[in-house]
Amino acid sequence: MTQSASSTDIEPKTSGDYLRASARASAEKASDTQDIHAGHTVIDTATGGEADAAVSEQRVQQIFGAIAKKYDRFNAASSFGLYKRWLRATVAAANLTPESDLLDLAGGTGDVSYTAAKTNPPAHIQLTDFVPEMLDVARDRARQGATCGVPTDFDVVDAQDIPYADDSYDAVTMAYGIRNIPDREQALAETYRVLKPGGTFACLEFSTPPNALWRGLYHIYLKVMIPFWGKVFTGQTKGFVYLADSIRAFPDQETYAAMLREAGFKDVTWKNYAGGIVAVHTGRK
Ligand SMILES: C[S@@+](CC[C@H](N)C(=O)[O-])C[C@H]1O[C@@H](n2cnc3c(N)ncnc32)[C@H](O)[C@@H]1O
């Protein structure tokens, strides 16, 4: 386990505290500072075209920082409640045991972590995200009992630069995170690095429905309804236009599976849900 893992770490913290902690972690890592993106294809996650990583990273901070408090209601409504089923499928794919130490990357407000705590409780959860405001909501939920007693720690973490030791987690989960990351090669390399040999990575992401008719209908839903739900639940559309754009720009199931294999994962496979609107990819170290 990492850090203060023996108790649930839900002391009140402000975004400022998180940012200072994050800055400290960065400073501590400064000795091995190098360009983590060197030699990789770095993209604008809204278009898939090459762009400086800062373009996507700043947008993620702005969008998720602004919608954090309303994010959960939007998810439930826009997926017609299917969202929870997909979370349970992701957790089931992670092969958790009561002894597992689970790292949840891009964990946001805690949906994957708290589904794990409820349905397949591991020994410890490290719940991480890039945006402090999302973790603030996750902490609030923990105070209301969402951890179901599973020791849970929270950390601001960039999945492209994970501040944990090699071979330290039995399972890593990521739901709707990889699509938002400009250097996916780096994020997958880091995920692989922190997994223990034999450990499982389970990754839930929007994907490409193989059936052309279903795909067409889905793309209409993305273009019209997602910004509509965004407006209804959060009062803004910008983030939700981005959501639709980034889904369209994300690689299909086979292409993403090839990226996992390229990162070193074995036994890479995926399962489609809702006709391929989402897919859970898994790989083993
Ligand atoms: C759509 S939300 C998903 C949150 C959560 N996994 C869930 O299922 O509800 C995407 C999350 O990815 C996070 N994120 C984006 N870029 C990231 C990065 N480079 N490292 C870690 N998290 C990142 C965002 O802050 C946001 O909380």
PDBQT file of the ligand as one rigid body, heavy atoms in Angstrom, charges set to zero:
ROOT
HETATM    1  C1  LIG A 301     -15.188  11.706 -17.563  1.00  0.00    +0.000 C 
HETATM    2  S1  LIG A 301     -14.323  11.845 -16.073  1.00  0.00    +0.000 S 
HETATM    3  C2  LIG A 301     -14.398  10.204 -15.418  1.00  0.00    +0.000 C 
HETATM    4  C3  LIG A 301     -14.283  10.153 -13.917  1.00  0.00    +0.000 C 
HETATM    5  C4  LIG A 301     -14.523   8.779 -13.290  1.00  0.00    +0.000 C 
HETATM    6  N1  LIG A 301     -13.530   7.816 -13.700  1.00  0.00    +0.000 N 
HETATM    7  C5  LIG A 301     -15.909   8.276 -13.588  1.00  0.00    +0.000 C 
HETATM    8  O1  LIG A 301     -16.033   7.175 -14.138  1.00  0.00    +0.000 OA
HETATM    9  O2  LIG A 301     -16.868   8.959 -13.266  1.00  0.00    +0.000 OA
HETATM   10  C6  LIG A 301     -12.702  11.982 -16.687  1.00  0.00    +0.000 C 
HETATM   11  C7  LIG A 301     -11.698  12.269 -15.602  1.00  0.00    +0.000 C 
HETATM   12  O3  LIG A 301     -10.398  12.174 -16.161  1.00  0.00    +0.000 OA
HETATM   13  C8  LIG A 301      -9.597  13.069 -15.444  1.00  0.00    +0.000 C 
HETATM   14  N2  LIG A 301      -8.351  13.273 -16.179  1.00  0.00    +0.000 N 
HETATM   15  C9  LIG A 301      -8.183  13.906 -17.357  1.00  0.00    +0.000 A 
HETATM   16  N3  LIG A 301      -6.890  13.925 -17.701  1.00  0.00    +0.000 NA
HETATM   17  C10 LIG A 301      -6.228  13.257 -16.740  1.00  0.00    +0.000 A 
HETATM   18  C11 LIG A 301      -4.867  12.919 -16.522  1.00  0.00    +0.000 A 
HETATM   19  N4  LIG A 301      -3.910  13.292 -17.375  1.00  0.00    +0.000 N 
HETATM   20  N5  LIG A 301      -4.544  12.205 -15.418  1.00  0.00    +0.000 NA
HETATM   21  C12 LIG A 301      -5.487  11.837 -14.542  1.00  0.00    +0.000 A 
HETATM   22  N6  LIG A 301      -6.787  12.142 -14.670  1.00  0.00    +0.000 NA
HETATM   23  C13 LIG A 301      -7.161  12.831 -15.759  1.00  0.00    +0.000 A 
HETATM   24  C14 LIG A 301     -10.490  14.299 -15.344  1.00  0.00    +0.000 C 
HETATM   25  O4  LIG A 301     -10.060  15.190 -14.378  1.00  0.00    +0.000 OA
HETATM   26  C15 LIG A 301     -11.831  13.662 -15.014  1.00  0.00    +0.000 C 
HETATM   27  O5  LIG A 301     -12.054  13.588 -13.644  1.00  0.00    +0.000 OA
ENDROOT
TORSDOF 0
